[in-house]
Amino acid sequence: MTPDRLPPPTELPSPADPRPPSDPSTAGSSDRSSDRSSDRSSDRSTELAGRIRAEIEGKPDRRITFARFMERALYEPDLGYYRQSADRPTDAGDFLTAPETHPIFGWTIARRIEQIWDKLGRPRPFTLIEYGAGSGTLGLSILEGLRRHDSTDLLAAIRYEPVESNPNRLSDLRERFERAGLAELLALAGSPSNGPVPVIGVLLANEFLDALPVHRVVARDGRLLELYVGWRDRFVQEAAEPSTPELARRLADDGLDPGQLAEGQVAEICLDLEPWLDEVGRRLARGFVLAIDYGYPAAEMYGPRRLAGTLLGYRGHRVQEDPFADPGLTDLTAHVDFTAVQVLAERRGLHSVALTTQSEFLIAAGLESELQALQSSPETTAEAYLRARSGVVRMLDPRHMGRFRVLTLERRGSAAASDSPAAR
């Protein structure tokens, strides 16, 4: 298990873990329900594997790129890992992100957003766009943080726009916002901020980029080959000429030549960064991008310490060594090449402001002040404080989430942008 995706804290009870039932008949019913759920999941995985196999066998060369395999394994409607009804980043799911560890993460980001709003001249409306919003855990904790900080002016100005591919998660998000009394802050589909008019605000991507599909390549005799996915009674990888010259060009953008890679070295290259940054450039007239994820600058990403690449699978808080096992049931993820993000963003007018660790970012944003405020509150129980402190330790620990990177980008527009239709 790598420290990049973490199981829930062992010192805390998991709210999703069922308590042992006192009635034996209830226990049997629970076991049968679990078996049925497992069977349904297995059936969905088998169906998805069959669809992917059919696509492979329909190709003239009987193979597809790994990026295509990953796209279908994660995002196939109703069958892909991120398109099913289960909420993945939870104690009972397959991985745990910082927002699920404790809401203090969102409260601290709220402090940074308050600073950004001031820097931009306190525009109205001020839009917070979150990619990979899931069921709204981070968005809700950010808005709760604004409430805790008595940022009433910003709360009156802010509009929260979730970007989420799973309609089940969006439905959960809307319900959670309604229960929290924050539904009026949602920028729903069809609203001005969700149209083609660029907005002023912050675009947030927390552990979003690592789930974009990646191509896999291997260095052979000083040349770059691509690792494709074929079918030989099971999914297998096979090396051949690259599917696109963009793979070599991306390495060149990083200042690398295929000859610099070690013989047999495997690496991942995400070509989907460009269309995502194109969309970011269209959406943001003026403001900042905060991209939080695990990854490295290119020199580390493609260095000798990562000869096997960074691709990993996760299921039930455990690393899955075989990325082809149980498609649709296993999360597939690869570390982010932050050099590539910076280079590609600059070409789109998104200027790199800072690349720090998550630990550095949170401390600078005021995480310690948040913890002190929680401790001093008469409403905080000892148990609640210890839970928050445990979460903070995990967020800052360089062996765990503390080594994540936070990239801040800025879209510099004229002050007159505040008078655009999106800002009225």
Secondary structure, 3 states (H helix, E strand, C coil): CCCCCECCCCCCCCCCCCCCCCCHHHHHHHHHHHHHHHHHHHHHHHHHHHHHHHHHHCCCCCCEEHHHHHHHHHHCCCCCHHHCCCCCCCCCCCCECHHHHCCHHHHHHHHHHHHHHHHCCCCCCEEEEEECCCCCHHHHHHHHHHHHCCCHHHHHHEEEEEECCCHHHHHHHHHHHHHCCCHHHECCCCCHHHCCCCEEEEEEEECCHHHCCCEEEEEECCEEEEEEEEECCCEEEEEECCCCCHHHHHHHHCCCCHHHCCCCCEEEECCCHHHHHHHHHHHEEEEEEEEEECEECHHHHCCHHHCCCCCEEEECCEEECCCCCCCCCCEEECCEEHHHHHHHHHHCCEEEEEEEEHHHHHHHHCHHHHHHHHHHCCCCCHHHHHHHHHHHHHHHCCCCHHHCEEEEEEECCCHHHHHCHHHC
